[in-house]
Amino acid sequence: MRAWEQRLVGQRISLKEFIQTESIKQRPFILDWIARQREANDDSLYWWMTDLAGRNNMSNRFFDDIFQIAALKFWVNENLSSQKEILILCEDSYLLQAAKTNLIPFVSVRTQPGWQMGLLIETAYYFLRGGACLVRQIHRFWRHRNAARSSRPANLEPPQGQVYLIHQCLDDKALAQDGQLACRYFTVLPKWLESQGKLVYRLPWLFNIALPLDKVYQRLRESSCFVPDDWVTWKDYIGALWDGFKTTLAIRHSIDYKSFNLKALVIRERLKQLATGFSVSQFFLYKPALKRWGDGLTSLVSISHYESMQPERVQPYCCRTAVKFDSKCIGYYHSLVTSDYLAYHTPKGEAKSQVFPDAIITNGDLARSLLIKQGLDSEKVQSGPALRQHFTPTVSDDNRKYLGVLLSLDLQAVTETLDKLYAHLDWISDHKIPVILKPHPMMRKEVILTQMAWTDLPQRWEWCDGEMTDLLTKARCCITMATASIFDVLLSGCIALPLDRELSTPWNYADLLETEFPILKSVSSEHLCQRLEKIFVTSSQGYQEEFMKIREKLLAGLNPVSGETLSVFL
């Protein structure tokens, strides 16, 4: 967008406000369309293993494209009489085709000659990506199978009786820690269940691993892990790859959308699923592995994330369709999330699906009321412990000199945050405000620097290599965009400054509180300096008092970790 602004004359037309309006207006239509897709697939696991089924609009552009086209239609209708001609730039040829199809009934549309060639090139690109994904997944299976076999016990003994199986997302940092494996989502839960006399196994979901695999699997053996590769055959690997391919066929472009024509976007989504579908094959392996591993069980309590993502689908499906033992599947809602996140808006009938957890445990009453408001049955949702939240004591304002920047796992949000902050570099430098950046734990600094075309950070900017608490003791204010870490900021008594987004919904995670506390509304780039001036120069005390009230509100709505709150998992 910045590059095109520099190349073209005239002023860019911002659709930001219309996108926000349309995101709310289109939401029931999207949920209805997703529900009809599920019904057309007879609630199959192949459908649920698509990115589309999870409605993860943080990582999937499909939903933002719907909002953008709807916003564009609205703007065109409102400005037909006053605007002679506009130029529309589309990120790919499928989006161009969708915009053209939906604008033709209202206006004359001219396109660049030969744009259809872009469709052919992009289609070929998706097929090539699919082939590359298949090769990578076969190579991954081979590497992980060999690494697992090198440390596999001579005699595999399946567990007996009742077992608690916790699905842990593990990265290098988690694997490098001493003692029993713990992840940043379930933290002390496995250890506490063991202290209650429960037999606990960990199902490892290895994410962004750079450590040698033989050492990784040796570490897993030390922590009572259920390793799927121990319990599968070569036929299971081939079957998992075939299942990954079949997810592509689950997306139906014949199902109409209420507001406008989505066919081009759906075809692109199907091609994207072809390009990435083999990567979910690793989770399809859970099905045969769990069946053999659980042969001696009388009951299983399966605990996973509740994020409406592919890694959490197979366990409940398998428990209900392929095993003999009794089971209970629990989904844990670990962080408060913006209402912009479509995955937590539940379409009618979805909670009865074979992949849906039997119970959802949240991190407190705020989250429970939010999920019920967004469509979940109140009987499904229980209030539990805030395992992931840092309940840090407040620090004297005199010790807080830094401007903190908490970066998202969404690379587009990272880019937009740093772009908007860098635009005010002169003001920040003139006021001698040091800046400290905290990357998401699962994103490498090199990726961020490459994305920004920087060789190093600007002067007086630095990385935070320590824990979140280290940053929060130094920062007077923290800028956020599309990250749940804003709640760590608020709970520490630090001032949060959520930035607005230009091309999508705001993704302000604290929007559930902004009606009561308007100070939490997203700030545009144009007003960023004005807000920083108040926080660091003119009105620091007033802001500090308001954010202490927000902290008290959050403390009342989040449950600290205790034996009482943990007992809901029993």
Helices and strands as residue ranges (DSSP letters): H 2-7, H 16-25, H 27-40, H 45-48, H 62-79, H 93-103, H 115-151, E 161-170, H 172-176, H 189-195, E 200-206, H 213-221, G 228-231, H 234-246, G 248-250, H 263-276, G 277-280, H 281-284, H 286-293, E 297-305, G 310-312, H 314-321, E 326-332, G 342-344, G 350-352, E 359-362, H 365-373, G 378-380, E 381-383, G 397-399, E 402-406, H 411-422, H 425-430, E 435-438, H 445-452, E 461-463, H 468-472, E 475-480, H 486-491, E 495-498, G 509-513, G 518-520, G 525-527, H 528-533, I 534-538, H 540-557, H 563-566, G 567-569
